[in-house]
Amino acid sequence: MSVREKLHIGMSLAPTWLSGDAWRRSDSEIEQVYSSDYALDIAKRSEAAKLDFVFRPDSLFLNVEALENGPGFGSLDPTIQLASIARETSRIGLLTTVSTTFLPPYVVARQLQSLNWISSGRVGWNIVTALDGNENFGLAEMPSAQERYERAAEFTEIVRRLWESYPAEALKLDRPDGRYADSSLIRPIDHDGAHLRVKGPLNLPAFGNARIPLIQAGASPDGRNFASSVADAIFASAPDMEAALELRQDLRLRAEGHGRKADDIRLMPGLSLYLEQSREEAVSLFNETHTRMNSARKFASIMAMTGLDLRDWPTQRRVTAEDLPPLPEKLRSRTHAELLRRLILREELTVADLLTRPEVIGSAHWQIVGTVEDAVAEITKWQSAGAIDGFIAVPGGSVASMRLVLDEVVPRLAEAGLFRTDYSGNTFMDHLEE
């Protein structure tokens, strides 16, 4: 399988390093988490490290139950937040998250192209179909995965056509001839589809000729098919190298099936890093971060994803393949459910061990708990095996852990020739095409 010479790296602006009990640390700066300067500092540090982009995930609802112990998905609007960062940075890509389930495509196309102008071509769109939040938009329940992805495909096509409907070359600004634009180059899209009707054209010209990158996070069969047809990169949960290898190979084959090149799509799994000066300190940091995590919520999550009720099981009893019932009919995320099921089938962990794994306590991301040297070695191993094209850093445990990623891990990858030492382009797409 093709191996990219250099990695692509993004940094999450969602403060994952403050999750669990990490926000309670005296150095967490939790009071600043909703300020524009908090995310700006991380973006500037990420730009200094020459990262491809900073990334703001998003959810359109508040988990009130979780709010007692953490932010409960509360956040600033990602596109507005990145607009504030755009004026204070110059090269780093700005990846915002917008749902195709709840918002009108014309509004989304205009917002993203507006941010593209404000940032001089550095915007990217993380396309999500959303898993929750339907009641905030007048829907009694979420559409099925198939319905969501059918709408997402149509929605994405509309947005791309709207961006093309007012091309950059149509804007003439010819003072001597008094010609503002060549209107013959501007065309309505006249879309009348299964889910949406949009006339167009967009009332904003495209910024230059650099294409706006599309990022997608679905790893279910429907999600993979959609992502491989349009996405430039995939932000996925890949808790182990075998899962990453399978996903990357499948996405590349599917891309070719859609008439694209295999290298047109890049797998960038989330990478959760708990870093300290020693492995013992890193394990302690990880344990301290999760010490108060509610066991009842963990058991409820396992039951929702697998149908398995472990509440009364002895903590040292192993969970085996024979214990697993069929997958429940209704699942919030089939991708995460299948990853948890896969973990149980592969490792037959004890109940106690199962409750510590990222498939249960997090988003099933690739996880490294150790030193900077451990992180560099593990990333190098995955890259040389052809399992990844890069990663999106979602550090955990502490602000110091987050800064170690930017100040030490990334520079060492650059020293090893696995990452850029400087930017060679100015737009988000330039960075992805290096």
C-alpha positions in Angstrom: 0.0 0.0 0.0 1.2 3.5 -0.8 2.9 5.3 2.1 3.1 9.1 2.1 6.5 10.5 2.7 5.2 13.2 5.0 2.4 13.2 7.5 -0.5 15.6 7.6 -1.3 16.9 11.1 -4.2 18.8 12.6 -4.8 20.0 16.1 -8.2 19.9 17.8 -9.4 23.2 19.3 -12.0 21.4 21.4 -10.1 21.4 24.7 -9.8 17.6 25.1 -6.9 18.2 27.5 -9.5 19.5 29.9 -11.8 16.5 29.7 -12.5 14.2 32.6 -11.0 15.7 35.8 -8.2 17.6 33.9 -10.2 20.8 34.1 -9.9 20.8 37.9 -6.1 21.2 37.7 -4.8 24.5 39.0 -3.1 25.2 35.7 -6.0 24.3 33.4 -7.1 27.9 32.7 -10.7 26.5 32.6 -12.1 30.0 33.2 -10.8 31.1 29.8 -12.2 28.2 27.8 -15.0 30.3 26.1 -12.8 33.3 25.4 -11.5 33.9 21.9 -7.9 34.2 23.2 -7.9 30.7 24.6 -8.3 29.0 21.1 -6.2 31.7 19.5 -3.2 30.8 21.6 -3.5 27.2 20.6 -3.9 28.1 16.9 -0.7 30.3 17.0 1.2 27.5 18.7 0.0 25.1 16.0 1.0 27.5 13.2 4.4 27.9 14.8 4.7 24.1 14.6 3.6 24.3 10.9 0.6 22.1 11.3 -1.8 21.7 8.4 -4.8 23.0 10.3 -6.6 23.5 13.5 -10.0 21.8 13.9 -13.1 22.7 15.8 -15.6 19.8 16.2 -19.1 20.7 17.0 -22.4 19.4 18.5 -25.7 21.3 18.3 -27.1 20.3 21.7 -26.1 20.4 25.3 -25.7 17.3 27.4 -27.2 18.6 30.6 -26.6 15.3 32.5 -22.8 15.5 31.8 -22.6 19.2 32.7 -22.1 18.5 36.4 -18.6 17.1 35.6 -17.6 18.7 32.3 -18.7 21.0 29.5 -21.4 18.7 28.1 -20.6 19.6 24.5 -21.0 23.3 25.2 -18.9 25.4 22.8 -18.6 28.6 20.8 -20.0 28.4 17.2 -17.0 26.9 15.4 -17.2 29.1 12.2 -17.4 32.3 14.3 -14.5 31.1 16.5 -12.3 30.4 13.5 -13.2 33.8 11.9 -11.7 35.4 15.0 -8.6 33.3 14.6 -8.3 34.0 10.9 -7.2 37.6 11.4 -4.5 36.7 13.9 -2.9 33.9 11.8 -1.6 33.7 8.3 -0.8 30.2 7.1 -2.5 27.5 9.1 -5.7 25.9 7.8 -9.0 26.5 9.6 -11.3 23.4 9.7 -14.8 24.2 10.8 -17.7 21.7 11.4 -21.1 22.2 9.8 -24.0 19.7 9.8 -25.8 18.7 6.6 -28.9 17.5 8.6 -30.1 20.7 10.1 -28.9 23.8 8.1 -29.8 25.1 4.6 -27.0 24.6 2.0 -27.1 28.1 0.7 -26.3 29.5 4.2 -23.5 27.0 4.7 -22.0 27.7 1.3 -22.0 31.4 2.0 -20.6 31.1 5.5 -17.8 28.9 4.4 -16.9 31.0 1.4 -17.0 34.1 3.7 -14.5 32.5 6.0 -12.4 31.6 3.0 -12.2 35.3 2.1 -11.5 36.4 5.6 -8.7 33.8 5.9 -7.3 34.2 2.4 -8.1 30.7 1.3 -7.5 28.7 4.5 -11.0 27.3 5.3 -11.9 23.6 5.3 -15.3 22.0 5.9 -15.7 19.1 8.3 -19.0 17.5 6.9 -21.1 15.9 9.6 -24.6 14.4 9.5 -24.9 14.8 13.3 -25.9 12.1 15.8 -28.0 14.2 18.1 -29.7 17.7 18.4 -32.7 16.9 16.3 -35.2 18.3 18.8 -33.5 21.7 18.5 -34.5 21.7 14.9 -38.0 20.5 15.0 -37.3 16.8 14.4 -38.9 14.2 16.7 -36.0 11.8 16.0 -32.9 11.6 14.0 -33.2 10.3 10.4 -31.7 6.9 9.7 -28.0 6.7 8.8 -29.0 6.0 5.2 -31.3 9.0 5.0 -28.7 11.3 6.6 -26.0 10.3 4.2 -28.3 10.5 1.2 -29.1 14.1 2.2 -25.4 14.8 3.0 -24.4 13.7 -0.5 -27.0 16.0 -2.1 -26.2 18.8 0.3 -22.5 18.6 -0.4 -23.1 18.7 -4.2 -25.2 21.8 -3.8 -22.6 23.6 -1.7 -19.8 22.8 -4.2 -22.0 23.9 -7.1 -22.9 27.1 -5.3 -19.1 27.9 -4.8 -18.7 27.3 -8.5 -21.7 29.4 -9.5 -19.8 32.7 -9.0 -16.3 31.9 -10.0 -13.3 34.1 -9.1 -12.6 35.0 -12.7 -16.1 36.5 -13.0 -15.0 39.4 -10.8 -13.3 41.9 -13.1 -13.2 45.2 -11.1 -12.2 47.0 -14.3 -12.2 50.6 -13.4 -11.4 52.1 -16.9 -14.2 50.1 -18.6 -16.5 50.4 -15.7 -17.0 46.6 -15.6 -17.5 45.1 -12.2 -18.0 41.5 -13.2 -18.6 39.3 -16.2 -22.2 38.1 -15.5 -22.0 35.6 -18.3 -19.7 33.5 -16.1 -22.2 33.4 -13.2 -24.9 30.8 -13.4 -27.8 29.6 -11.2 -27.5 25.9 -10.2 -31.3 25.2 -10.4 -31.1 22.2 -8.1 -34.3 20.3 -7.6 -33.4 17.0 -5.8 -34.9 14.4 -3.5 -34.3 16.4 -0.3 -33.5 20.0 -1.4 -34.3 22.7 -3.9 -31.9 25.6 -4.4 -31.8 28.0 -7.3 -28.5 30.0 -6.8 -26.2 31.5 -7.7 -24.3 32.3 -4.5 -24.0 36.0 -3.8 -20.3 35.8 -3.1 -17.5 35.1 -5.5 -15.1 32.2 -4.9 -11.7 33.2 -3.3 -9.0 32.5 -5.9 -8.7 29.1 -7.5 -7.8 27.0 -4.5 -10.5 24.4 -3.7 -12.0 24.3 -0.2 -11.0 20.9 1.3 -13.7 18.6 2.5 -13.2 16.5 5.6 -15.6 13.8 6.7 -15.8 11.6 9.9 -18.1 8.7 9.0 -16.7 5.2 9.2 -19.9 3.1 8.9 -20.5 1.5 5.4 -22.7 4.5 4.4 -20.2 6.9 5.9 -17.3 5.3 4.1 -19.1 5.3 0.8 -20.0 9.0 1.1 -16.5 10.0 2.4 -14.7 8.2 -0.4 -16.8 9.9 -3.0 -16.1 13.5 -1.9 -13.6 13.9 1.0 -10.0 15.0 0.9 -9.4 13.5 4.3 -11.2 11.3 6.9 -11.2 12.0 10.6 -11.9 8.6 12.0 -11.8 6.5 15.1 -9.1 3.9 14.7 -8.1 2.5 18.2 -5.5 0.1 16.8 -3.2 -0.2 13.8 -5.1 -3.1 12.3 -8.3 -1.0 12.3 -6.5 1.9 10.6 -5.0 -0.4 8.0 -8.3 -1.9 7.1 -10.1 1.5 7.0 -7.4 3.2 4.9 -7.3 0.4 2.4 -11.1 0.2 2.1 -11.4 4.0 1.6 -8.7 4.0 -1.1 -10.5 1.2 -3.0 -13.8 2.9 -2.6 -12.3 6.2 -3.9 -11.1 4.4 -7.0 -14.6 3.0 -7.4 -15.9 6.6 -7.5 -13.5 7.4 -10.3 -11.0 9.1 -8.0 -7.3 8.3 -7.3 -6.5 6.4 -4.2 -4.2 9.1 -3.0 -7.0 11.7 -3.3 -8.2 10.6 0.2 -6.2 10.8 3.4 -6.9 8.9 6.6 -6.2 11.1 9.6 -7.5 9.3 12.8 -7.9 11.1 16.0 -4.9 10.6 18.3 -5.4 10.9 22.0 -2.0 11.7 23.7 -1.4 11.6 27.5 2.2 12.7 27.7 4.5 13.2 30.6 8.3 13.1 31.3 8.1 9.4 32.3 5.7 6.5 31.5 4.8 6.2 35.1 3.8 9.9 35.3 1.8 9.5 32.1 -0.1 6.6 33.5 -0.7 8.5 36.7 -2.0 11.5 34.6 -4.3 9.2 32.6 -5.7 7.6 35.8 -6.2 11.0 37.6 -8.0 12.3 34.5 -10.6 9.5 34.6 -10.8 8.7 38.3 -14.2 10.2 38.8 -15.8 9.1 35.5 -19.2 7.7 36.4 -19.2 3.9 36.2 -23.0 3.9 35.7 -22.5 6.0 32.6 -19.8 3.6 31.3 -22.1 0.6 31.8 -25.0 2.4 30.2 -22.8 3.2 27.2 -21.7 -0.5 26.9 -25.3 -1.6 27.0 -26.5 1.0 24.5 -23.7 0.0 22.0 -23.8 -3.8 22.5 -27.0 -4.8 24.4 -24.7 -6.3 27.1 -25.6 -5.4 30.7 -22.5 -5.7 32.9 -23.7 -3.9 36.0 -23.8 -6.9 38.2 -20.8 -8.7 36.8 -17.6 -9.3 38.9 -14.9 -6.8 37.8 -12.4 -9.6 37.0 -14.8 -11.7 34.9 -13.8 -11.7 31.2 -16.2 -10.6 28.6 -16.1 -13.1 25.7 -17.6 -13.5 22.2 -20.2 -15.9 23.6 -21.5 -13.1 25.9 -22.4 -10.8 23.1 -26.0 -10.5 22.1 -27.0 -9.3 18.5 -26.4 -5.6 18.0 -29.4 -3.5 19.1 -31.7 -2.3 16.3 -31.3 1.4 17.1 -27.8 2.7 17.6 -26.6 6.2 18.2 -23.4 5.4 16.4 -23.0 2.1 14.6 -19.3 2.8 14.0 -18.5 3.1 17.7 -20.7 0.1 18.5 -18.9 -2.1 16.0 -15.5 -0.9 17.3 -16.5 -1.8 20.9 -17.8 -5.2 19.7 -14.6 -5.8 17.8 -12.5 -5.0 20.9 -14.4 -7.6 23.0 -14.0 -10.2 20.2 -10.3 -9.6 19.9 -9.2 -9.2 23.5 -11.8 -10.7 25.8 -11.0 -8.2 28.5 -12.1 -8.2 32.1 -14.9 -5.9 33.0 -12.4 -3.7 34.9 -10.1 -3.4 31.9 -13.0 -2.8 29.5 -14.1 0.2 31.5 -10.7 1.9 30.9 -10.6 1.5 27.1 -11.1 4.4 24.7 -14.0 2.5 23.0 -15.9 3.0 26.3 -14.5 6.1 27.9 -14.0 8.2 24.8 -14.6 8.3 21.1 -12.5 5.1 20.4 -9.5 7.2 19.2 -6.0 5.8 18.8 -4.4 6.4 22.3 -0.8 6.9 23.5 -0.1 7.1 27.2 3.6 7.7 27.7 6.5 10.0 26.9 7.3 12.2 23.9 9.7 9.4 22.7 6.9 6.8 23.0 4.6 9.0 20.9 7.2 9.6 18.2 8.0 5.9 18.0 4.3 4.8 17.8 3.4 7.4 15.1 6.5 6.4 13.1 5.4 2.8 13.3 1.9 3.5 12.0 3.2 5.7 9.2 5.8 3.3 8.0 3.2 0.5 8.0 0.9 2.5 5.7 -1.8 2.7 8.3 -2.2 6.5 8.3 -1.7 9.6 6.1 -1.5 11.7 9.3 -3.6 12.4 12.4 -5.6 14.9 14.3 -4.2 15.5 17.8 -6.7 15.3 20.6 -4.4 15.6 23.6 -5.6 14.6 27.1 -4.9 15.1 30.8 -3.4 18.5 31.0 -2.4 21.7 29.2 1.2 20.6 29.5 0.4 17.4 27.6 -1.2 19.4 24.8 1.9 21.7 24.6 4.3 18.7 24.6 2.5 17.6 21.4 3.2 20.9 19.7 6.5 21.8 21.2 8.2 18.4 21.1 6.4 15.6 19.3 5.8 17.6 16.1 9.3 19.0 15.9 10.8 15.6 16.4 8.7 14.2 13.6 9.9 17.0 11.4 13.5 16.3 12.3 12.9 12.7 11.3 11.7 13.8 7.9 8.1 12.8 8.5 6.7 16.3 8.7 7.3 19.7 7.1 9.8 22.1 8.6 8.1 25.1 6.9 5.0 25.9 4.9 5.4 25.8 1.1 1.9 27.1 0.3 -0.6 29.5 1.6 -4.0 27.8 1.4 -5.4 24.8 3.3 -5.5 22.8 0.0 -1.8 23.6 -0.6 -0.9 22.0 2.8 -2.9 18.8 2.0 -1.3 18.5 -1.5 2.3 18.7 -0.2 
